[in-house]
């Protein structure tokens, strides 16, 4: 996915990260200078969905304008048709056996 905050903000007349940071703070979302720098530069390490919701509301855009899919960057499996590679491993997987988290064994079936 490509992060497109800077262009989405510019399309609405927001030209500075500090201006957007102030607008977000007014909406109740306080973002540190370092996190704002990552959001503005186009390389955020992570973003909470609740923060994304506030950003969209403040800018006045949808998520589809901020997150642009890049299908060409997804690596393809080597050889064969794409459908063949995906179907084979699904059939060869062993059955999932539930286990208790506390380490005790399950009762007999």
Order of alpha helices (4+ residues) and beta strands (2+ residues): beta-alpha-alpha-alpha-alpha-alpha-beta-alpha
